[in-house]
Amino acid sequence: MGFSALNLNQKLINTVTKLGYETPTPIQAQAIPAILEGRDIMGGAQTGTGKTAAFALPIIHLLTAHKLMAQELTANATEPTAKKQIRALILTPTRELSQQVHKSFVKYSEDSELTAELVYGGVSINPQVKALAQGADILVATPGRLLDLLDRETLTLEFVEKIVFDEADRMLDMGFMEEIRRILKHLPKKRQTMLFSATFDDAIFKLSKSLLNDPLLVEVDTRNAAADQVEQIIYAVDNDRKRELTSYLIGSRNWHQVLIFTRTKQGADSLAKEMCKDGIKTIAVHGDKSQGARERGLEDFKNGKVRALVATDVAARGLDIEQLKHVINFELPFKAEDYIHRIGRTGRAGLSGTATSLVSIGENWLLEEIETLLDTRLVAQWLPGYEPDLSKPVDDGRGKGGGKSNGRTDDKRRAKNRSYGKKTNNRAKKESKPSR
């Protein structure tokens, strides 16, 4: 089945054909017709399966039809045409993902009269205010910057007809629920809402009940599954030899464009510094870096000027690197769903890829949770010369030496908060006054 069978307008068909798209992916084939019918959608698909086009193409089709109809109605009007009003809003959790989604909208709508603007934090707000003053049909935004603009009364969302929550699970994990509630107050109650994510859990389904109206659930893969074309390799190794093994794998196997994940910003900086000493040109990307530095680093990585890119989960969400073949989990994530997003950076668009995880004995509990989520066994192997020393004391991240704790859930939350740079002083939290 080609894109012409999805009832998209001819200009869109010509655009996707020119871009080399021949056959819709499963998520596109199922979601596009439903969105064109006006249905609310809860879409789940692995990363790299064309999820952005699944909502961007029908939104562009519908807004184009609306614009043509409006032009016909006002063809004989003598008053000047009003500036464009935002009719589609796409919310994304990170700056990188917002940039990626915006580029897709610009690319797909190049033969239409639609305009798309982009707003995100970490950069000056003034150019964004100036751009929005010209009006836009489509707005791609991160929640925090969007609220800044709403507070300034720079824009209005009262004309929004379509809203997309992209990577909704990450929005929840990053604590954007309060921002989402505030944004919803600015939106009309009558609207078409779409929620897309690579992973689903109870929190996502709870969110969907408050956002969506009789949604169509579209899942094209087994829920919370890793991409079939990604080979998953687990190496058991002592924590203090992970950096040495990482450099060895990249150097001895002549890997280029390797994306490496750490849990903390400090860990990313430290690893990149040490790998440069090993002779492997490496750069770190995380939330403490300026937006300009992050963009330059990513561009150098894409162009091959940098061999390895070390990133945290928050910074890496939305990185879209064509034909990326190698991902390394220097540390396993505290949230098992993040493992799926991490390894989904490779094996995209049907290409093969390799995801290598370096697991110390103290991280075995995290590996077990990933296995439970994936419902599959990930067997760790020993690489000759890097076998773990079983006589060493185990530190599982839940207390020195893996001692007693107050419960795995609390331990995971504290550990994850540390990785995001959040305070974990429970006593201070209890004594503080409630926020108003």
PLY file of the C-alpha trace (Angstrom):
ply
format ascii 1.0
element vertex 436
property float x
property float y
property float z
element edge 435
property int vertex1
property int vertex2
end_header
0.00 0.00 0.00
1.34 3.43 -0.98
0.69 6.82 0.61
-1.90 7.59 -2.07
-4.17 4.98 -0.45
-4.27 7.03 2.78
-6.36 9.83 1.23
-3.72 12.52 1.71
-3.83 15.46 -0.69
-1.78 15.27 -3.88
0.76 17.88 -2.78
1.57 15.81 0.29
1.84 12.67 -1.82
4.27 14.48 -4.12
6.30 15.70 -1.14
6.71 12.29 0.51
7.52 10.74 -2.88
10.22 13.35 -3.43
11.59 12.53 0.03
11.89 8.88 -0.96
8.97 7.55 1.09
7.38 4.67 -0.79
5.34 2.63 1.67
3.79 3.83 4.94
5.20 2.25 8.08
2.72 0.28 10.24
2.16 3.19 12.65
1.56 5.55 9.70
-0.81 3.15 7.94
-2.98 2.82 11.05
-2.78 6.29 12.59
-3.11 8.54 9.51
-6.63 7.40 8.44
-7.90 7.66 12.03
-6.48 11.17 12.46
-8.01 12.25 9.14
-11.36 11.06 10.52
-10.90 13.34 13.54
-10.35 10.58 16.10
-8.33 11.08 19.26
-5.31 8.79 19.11
-3.15 7.00 21.64
-0.29 5.73 19.52
2.50 3.39 20.57
5.42 2.45 18.35
9.12 1.83 18.71
11.41 4.78 18.04
12.58 5.06 14.46
9.33 3.75 12.96
8.07 6.99 11.43
6.02 8.16 14.40
6.45 11.89 13.61
5.13 11.51 10.05
2.20 9.51 11.45
0.80 12.68 13.03
2.49 15.41 10.98
1.17 14.34 7.57
-2.55 14.17 8.51
-2.30 17.41 10.51
-0.84 19.21 7.50
-3.57 17.71 5.28
-6.37 18.83 7.61
-4.99 22.33 8.20
-4.46 22.82 4.47
-8.08 21.85 3.77
-9.24 24.25 6.51
-7.15 27.07 5.06
-8.49 26.52 1.54
-12.04 26.59 2.84
-11.38 29.80 4.77
-9.86 31.43 1.71
-12.93 30.58 -0.36
-15.23 32.08 2.26
-13.22 35.31 2.41
-12.40 35.56 -1.29
-14.56 38.62 -1.76
-13.76 40.23 1.59
-12.39 43.77 1.44
-10.81 43.75 4.90
-7.12 42.75 5.20
-6.52 39.11 6.06
-5.92 38.50 9.75
-2.59 37.08 10.83
-2.25 33.33 11.14
-3.50 31.73 14.33
-1.99 28.62 15.88
-4.22 25.69 14.97
-1.91 22.78 15.75
0.25 22.48 18.88
2.90 19.79 19.31
4.36 19.45 22.81
7.70 17.71 23.24
9.75 17.12 26.42
13.19 18.21 25.17
14.80 20.84 23.00
16.40 18.27 20.73
13.13 16.49 20.07
11.33 19.78 19.43
13.94 20.72 16.82
13.60 17.32 15.15
9.80 17.49 15.02
9.83 21.08 13.75
12.20 20.15 10.92
9.82 17.37 9.92
6.85 19.74 9.77
8.82 22.25 7.69
9.94 19.49 5.34
6.49 17.95 4.89
4.68 21.28 4.46
7.08 22.92 2.01
4.53 22.84 -0.85
1.71 24.21 1.28
1.02 27.70 2.57
1.33 26.55 6.17
4.01 27.89 8.49
5.50 26.19 11.54
7.32 27.89 14.40
9.50 26.44 17.15
9.90 27.57 20.77
12.03 26.01 23.48
13.99 27.07 26.54
17.71 27.53 27.02
17.92 30.31 24.43
16.78 33.95 24.27
13.01 34.31 24.21
13.07 37.55 22.18
13.61 36.03 18.70
10.80 33.58 19.42
8.47 36.41 20.44
9.35 38.26 17.23
8.73 35.16 15.09
5.37 34.48 16.71
4.29 38.07 16.08
4.12 37.14 12.39
1.68 34.33 13.17
1.96 30.59 12.58
-0.31 27.68 11.75
1.71 25.08 13.66
3.68 25.49 16.86
6.19 22.97 18.20
7.09 23.72 21.81
8.53 22.50 25.06
6.12 23.00 28.01
8.24 25.43 30.04
8.92 27.90 27.24
5.33 27.71 26.03
4.12 28.74 29.49
6.63 31.61 29.53
5.11 32.90 26.29
1.55 32.42 27.53
2.36 34.33 30.72
3.67 37.18 28.56
0.47 37.01 26.49
2.68 36.68 23.41
0.38 34.08 21.88
-3.04 32.51 22.28
-4.06 28.88 22.04
-7.79 29.55 21.73
-7.82 28.56 18.05
-5.95 25.27 18.48
-7.76 22.39 16.78
-5.07 19.69 17.06
-2.69 18.96 19.91
-0.02 16.26 20.03
1.78 15.05 23.14
4.94 13.50 21.73
7.06 11.19 23.94
4.42 11.49 26.63
6.17 9.04 28.94
9.24 11.27 29.08
7.07 14.29 29.87
5.74 12.49 32.92
9.15 11.23 33.94
10.54 14.77 33.75
7.75 16.08 35.97
5.81 18.09 33.39
2.35 17.11 34.65
1.75 20.45 36.38
2.84 22.34 33.26
0.51 20.21 31.15
-2.42 21.04 33.43
-1.66 24.76 33.12
-1.40 24.56 29.33
-4.71 22.69 29.08
-6.46 25.67 30.67
-5.49 27.76 27.62
-6.83 25.22 25.10
-10.39 24.95 23.78
-12.31 21.98 25.14
-13.31 20.94 21.65
-10.14 19.71 19.99
-8.50 16.62 18.54
-5.87 15.21 20.87
-3.09 12.77 20.01
-0.73 11.10 22.46
2.31 9.24 21.14
4.94 7.29 23.01
7.38 4.43 22.50
6.50 2.96 25.91
3.27 2.67 27.87
2.77 2.24 31.60
-0.03 2.85 34.11
0.86 6.55 34.39
0.45 7.02 30.63
-2.96 5.36 30.61
-4.02 7.51 33.56
-2.90 10.62 31.67
-4.75 9.52 28.54
-8.05 9.40 30.45
-7.75 13.08 31.34
-6.63 14.20 27.88
-8.35 12.05 25.29
-11.96 11.54 24.27
-12.84 7.98 23.27
-9.34 7.45 21.85
-8.33 4.83 19.33
-5.42 2.79 20.70
-2.90 2.16 17.94
-0.06 -0.22 18.79
1.96 -1.70 15.99
4.43 -3.66 18.10
4.41 -5.60 21.33
4.03 -3.07 24.11
7.32 -1.83 25.58
9.34 -3.92 23.13
12.83 -3.29 21.83
13.35 -3.05 18.08
13.92 -6.46 16.51
16.77 -5.20 14.34
18.83 -4.09 17.36
21.31 -6.68 18.62
21.55 -6.44 22.41
24.88 -7.40 23.99
25.55 -7.44 27.74
29.08 -7.42 29.13
29.63 -8.04 32.84
32.48 -5.79 33.98
33.70 -4.08 37.12
32.52 -0.51 37.45
36.05 0.89 37.62
36.96 -0.76 34.29
33.98 0.40 32.25
35.78 3.38 30.73
38.72 1.19 29.73
36.37 -1.36 28.13
34.41 1.36 26.33
37.54 2.75 24.69
38.73 -0.76 23.87
35.49 -1.69 22.11
35.43 1.48 20.04
39.12 1.35 19.14
39.63 -2.37 18.53
36.45 -2.77 16.50
36.92 0.49 14.59
33.51 1.87 15.58
32.58 5.36 14.46
29.61 7.48 15.57
29.05 5.78 18.91
26.36 7.16 21.24
27.14 6.48 24.91
24.66 6.86 27.76
25.47 7.80 31.35
23.09 8.51 34.21
24.56 11.82 35.35
25.84 15.02 33.81
29.04 14.82 35.85
29.55 11.25 34.71
29.12 12.29 31.08
31.74 15.04 31.39
34.19 12.78 33.20
33.82 9.93 30.72
34.26 12.20 27.70
37.40 13.73 29.23
38.97 10.34 29.96
38.10 8.92 26.55
39.79 11.87 24.87
42.91 10.92 26.83
42.52 7.42 25.34
42.77 8.96 21.89
39.06 8.77 21.04
37.64 12.20 20.23
34.60 12.46 22.47
32.16 15.17 23.51
29.51 15.25 26.24
25.97 16.61 25.79
23.63 17.25 28.71
21.26 19.79 30.25
23.99 21.95 31.78
25.46 22.68 28.36
24.23 25.75 26.51
21.91 25.15 23.60
24.60 26.38 21.21
27.17 23.97 22.63
24.72 21.08 22.40
23.90 21.87 18.78
27.56 22.24 17.82
28.44 18.98 19.54
25.67 17.10 17.82
26.58 18.57 14.44
30.23 17.59 14.89
29.10 14.09 15.82
26.87 13.79 12.77
29.64 15.07 10.50
32.19 12.61 11.88
34.39 15.25 13.51
33.66 13.60 16.86
33.82 9.83 17.17
31.80 9.35 20.35
28.98 11.35 21.94
28.27 10.88 25.65
24.76 11.91 26.68
22.29 11.68 29.53
18.77 10.36 28.97
17.16 13.79 29.05
19.58 15.26 26.50
19.47 12.25 24.20
15.69 12.06 23.82
14.97 13.30 20.34
18.45 12.83 18.89
17.88 11.56 15.37
21.11 10.38 13.79
20.80 8.61 10.48
22.41 5.17 10.23
23.72 5.22 13.80
25.03 1.68 14.29
26.32 1.62 17.86
24.87 2.56 21.24
26.66 1.86 24.52
24.94 1.87 27.90
27.88 2.87 30.08
25.44 2.69 32.97
21.98 1.13 32.97
19.12 3.58 33.50
17.12 3.63 36.72
13.90 3.59 34.69
13.62 0.40 32.63
11.59 2.14 29.90
14.56 4.44 29.24
16.53 1.40 28.12
14.11 0.99 25.20
14.48 4.65 24.24
18.25 4.45 24.50
18.74 1.45 22.26
16.08 2.83 19.92
18.58 5.49 18.83
20.06 2.74 16.63
18.27 0.27 14.37
16.10 3.04 12.95
14.13 2.98 9.70
14.61 -0.75 9.34
18.42 -0.64 9.59
20.38 -2.92 11.90
22.23 -1.72 14.98
24.06 -2.89 18.08
23.31 -1.89 21.67
26.06 -2.82 24.13
25.45 -2.55 27.87
28.25 -2.60 30.44
26.81 -4.05 33.64
28.57 -4.20 36.98
27.48 -6.70 39.60
25.78 -3.90 41.53
23.57 -3.12 38.51
22.13 -6.61 38.17
18.88 -5.48 39.83
18.47 -2.87 37.09
19.12 -5.50 34.42
16.45 -7.70 36.01
13.88 -4.90 35.76
14.73 -4.38 32.09
14.30 -8.12 31.48
10.91 -8.00 33.21
9.78 -5.08 31.04
10.98 -6.73 27.83
9.83 -10.19 28.96
13.09 -11.62 27.70
16.37 -12.89 29.15
19.47 -10.78 28.54
22.43 -13.04 29.23
25.60 -11.26 30.34
28.89 -12.47 28.92
32.49 -11.97 30.01
34.96 -10.39 27.60
38.45 -11.92 27.94
40.70 -9.51 29.79
37.76 -7.66 31.35
36.24 -10.36 33.54
34.63 -8.97 36.73
36.42 -9.49 40.03
33.85 -11.35 42.12
35.84 -10.76 45.30
35.12 -7.01 45.25
32.37 -5.57 47.49
29.14 -4.86 45.66
27.68 -1.35 45.45
24.21 -1.49 43.92
23.54 2.25 44.15
21.17 1.80 47.09
23.62 2.30 49.87
27.30 1.52 50.40
27.97 -2.15 49.99
24.37 -2.88 49.10
23.20 -2.62 52.68
19.64 -2.44 53.93
17.32 0.20 52.53
13.81 1.49 53.02
12.49 -0.14 49.84
13.51 -0.45 46.21
11.02 2.13 44.97
12.34 4.85 47.29
15.92 3.89 46.50
15.27 4.13 42.77
13.61 7.51 43.16
16.49 8.92 45.21
19.08 7.52 42.82
17.21 8.84 39.78
16.81 12.26 41.38
20.56 12.38 41.98
21.16 11.60 38.32
18.87 14.51 37.31
20.52 16.84 39.82
17.48 17.04 42.10
17.63 17.32 45.89
16.85 14.19 47.89
16.74 15.59 51.40
13.52 14.02 52.67
13.74 15.79 56.03
13.89 19.20 54.38
10.95 18.24 52.19
8.82 17.28 55.18
9.60 20.49 57.05
9.01 22.81 54.12
5.73 24.67 53.81
3.26 23.48 51.21
3.48 25.36 47.94
0.62 27.60 46.92
0 1
1 2
2 3
3 4
4 5
5 6
6 7
7 8
8 9
9 10
10 11
11 12
12 13
13 14
14 15
15 16
16 17
17 18
18 19
19 20
20 21
21 22
22 23
23 24
24 25
25 26
26 27
27 28
28 29
29 30
30 31
31 32
32 33
33 34
34 35
35 36
36 37
37 38
38 39
39 40
40 41
41 42
42 43
43 44
44 45
45 46
46 47
47 48
48 49
49 50
50 51
51 52
52 53
53 54
54 55
55 56
56 57
57 58
58 59
59 60
60 61
61 62
62 63
63 64
64 65
65 66
66 67
67 68
68 69
69 70
70 71
71 72
72 73
73 74
74 75
75 76
76 77
77 78
78 79
79 80
80 81
81 82
82 83
83 84
84 85
85 86
86 87
87 88
88 89
89 90
90 91
91 92
92 93
93 94
94 95
95 96
96 97
97 98
98 99
99 100
100 101
101 102
102 103
103 104
104 105
105 106
106 107
107 108
108 109
109 110
110 111
111 112
112 113
113 114
114 115
115 116
116 117
117 118
118 119
119 120
120 121
121 122
122 123
123 124
124 125
125 126
126 127
127 128
128 129
129 130
130 131
131 132
132 133
133 134
134 135
135 136
136 137
137 138
138 139
139 140
140 141
141 142
142 143
143 144
144 145
145 146
146 147
147 148
148 149
149 150
150 151
151 152
152 153
153 154
154 155
155 156
156 157
157 158
158 159
159 160
160 161
161 162
162 163
163 164
164 165
165 166
166 167
167 168
168 169
169 170
170 171
171 172
172 173
173 174
174 175
175 176
176 177
177 178
178 179
179 180
180 181
181 182
182 183
183 184
184 185
185 186
186 187
187 188
188 189
189 190
190 191
191 192
192 193
193 194
194 195
195 196
196 197
197 198
198 199
199 200
200 201
201 202
202 203
203 204
204 205
205 206
206 207
207 208
208 209
209 210
210 211
211 212
212 213
213 214
214 215
215 216
216 217
217 218
218 219
219 220
220 221
221 222
222 223
223 224
224 225
225 226
226 227
227 228
228 229
229 230
230 231
231 232
232 233
233 234
234 235
235 236
236 237
237 238
238 239
239 240
240 241
241 242
242 243
243 244
244 245
245 246
246 247
247 248
248 249
249 250
250 251
251 252
252 253
253 254
254 255
255 256
256 257
257 258
258 259
259 260
260 261
261 262
262 263
263 264
264 265
265 266
266 267
267 268
268 269
269 270
270 271
271 272
272 273
273 274
274 275
275 276
276 277
277 278
278 279
279 280
280 281
281 282
282 283
283 284
284 285
285 286
286 287
287 288
288 289
289 290
290 291
291 292
292 293
293 294
294 295
295 296
296 297
297 298
298 299
299 300
300 301
301 302
302 303
303 304
304 305
305 306
306 307
307 308
308 309
309 310
310 311
311 312
312 313
313 314
314 315
315 316
316 317
317 318
318 319
319 320
320 321
321 322
322 323
323 324
324 325
325 326
326 327
327 328
328 329
329 330
330 331
331 332
332 333
333 334
334 335
335 336
336 337
337 338
338 339
339 340
340 341
341 342
342 343
343 344
344 345
345 346
346 347
347 348
348 349
349 350
350 351
351 352
352 353
353 354
354 355
355 356
356 357
357 358
358 359
359 360
360 361
361 362
362 363
363 364
364 365
365 366
366 367
367 368
368 369
369 370
370 371
371 372
372 373
373 374
374 375
375 376
376 377
377 378
378 379
379 380
380 381
381 382
382 383
383 384
384 385
385 386
386 387
387 388
388 389
389 390
390 391
391 392
392 393
393 394
394 395
395 396
396 397
397 398
398 399
399 400
400 401
401 402
402 403
403 404
404 405
405 406
406 407
407 408
408 409
409 410
410 411
411 412
412 413
413 414
414 415
415 416
416 417
417 418
418 419
419 420
420 421
421 422
422 423
423 424
424 425
425 426
426 427
427 428
428 429
429 430
430 431
431 432
432 433
433 434
434 435
